[in-house]
Amino acid sequence: MDVKEINRKTIDQFRAGGEIEGMHREKLLLLTTTGRASGKPHTTPMMFHLDGDRLLVIASNIGAPTHPDWYRNLIRDPAVIVEVGDETFAALATPITGVERDHMWTMLKLAYPFFADHETKTDRVIPIVSLTRR
């Protein structure tokens, strides 16, 4: 499976406004971060969970032993661009920590059981990131 090719195809389908093969468009966003080494924009499609006026994204990396690149990028520069539905906006990416993270993680695993599976595959704490409009 070529993840980069799948992501490119998903981004194109998302921006074209139509259906996205194998995914629920209403639960998908595009997150553009600034590369921590290159300084160039990098766009990643991912699912999100709406929590009031913020969007939550989960850096599970399908249970890989390391955080995904997009997460490491936003730790370096939390100013991101979000595309969701028909909107594009600047946002601030803030990792959720402590008791709030624990509460959210429990809720997210109940809502999306595959995250519990991802958790069993890794020793790292899977980050949850809040995206808020700037």
N, C-alpha and C positions, 0 to 999 in steps of 0.2 A: 504494500500500500504506500503510495507516494503522497504523504500528508501535504506537502507544498502544492502539489497539483490539485488535490481535493480542495484546499483552501482557496487557491486561485479561482477555481470553478465556482465555489460557493460565493466568493466575493462578487464575481461577475453576475451571477444569478440574483444575488441580493440587490445589487445596484440597478439591475434591469427592472426590478420591481415585481417579477413573477414568482412562480413557485421555485422552491429550492429543493433539488432532488434529495430525498431521504431525510429532510429536516422540516421542522415546524417553523415557518418564517416568523410567526408572532412571538417566538421565544428566542430569536436570534438577534444579535447585534454585531456590528463590526467595531473593533477597538483598534485605534491607531496610536501606537506608542512611538517614542523616539529611541532608536537603537543606542544602547549604552556605549558601544564601541564605535559604530559608524556615524552616529548622529543623524541617520536617515530615518524617515518614517517607515514603520512596519505595521501592516494591517492584518488583524487576526479575527476570523469569525468565531463566535462562541455563544453559548446559551447564556441567558441571564434570568434572574429572578427579581421581580418588581417588589420593592419594600418601601412603601410610601412614596416619597419623592426621589428616591435613589434607586439605582440599579445595582444588583449584586452579581458579581462574576466570581467564579471559583477556579483557582489555579491548581486543579487536580492533576493535570497532565496525564490523565488516565492511570494514575497510580505510579508514574515513573519515579525513580529515586531523586530526581532533581526538579526544581521549579521550572515552569515553562519560560521561554525567553521573554514573552510579553510581560510576565510578572517581574522578572529581573529588570526589564527596561523601565517599568513604571516606578520601581523602587528608586531608581536613579533619577527619574524625571516624572513626577506624578501628573504633569499637565498632559492630558490625552484628548483625543477626538473620538466621539461616539457617534455611530450611525445606527439609528433604531427606527423601525417603521419608515416614515418618509422624512425624518428629521436628521440633521447633522448638527452637533453642538460640541463646544469645548467643555471639558469636564475635569474635575480633580479626582484622582484615584487615591483612595485611602484604605490601606489594609485594616481590617477589623481585628481587634485583639481582645485578649482577656475574657471576662465573663460574657461580654456581648458576642464575641466570636464563638464561644462554646455554645451559647443559646442558639445562635444562627445556624451553626453546624448541625446541631441536633434536628432543628426544623428542616434544614435542606436535605438531610439524609432521609427524613420521613417523606418529604415531598418528591424526592428524586433518589430512589433506592440505589441506583448505580453509583452514587458517590460513596456509599458505605463500602461497596466492592472496591472502588479506587483506594479507599483508606486502608483496606487490608493488604494492599500490594506495596505499600511504602512505609518507611519509618518516619518520614517527615510529617510535620503538621501541615495540612493542606490549607493554604491561605484563602480567605474570603476577602474580596475587595469591593468597597463601596465606590460607585461612580456618581458624583453629584455635579450638576450643572454649575458652570462658572459664570 
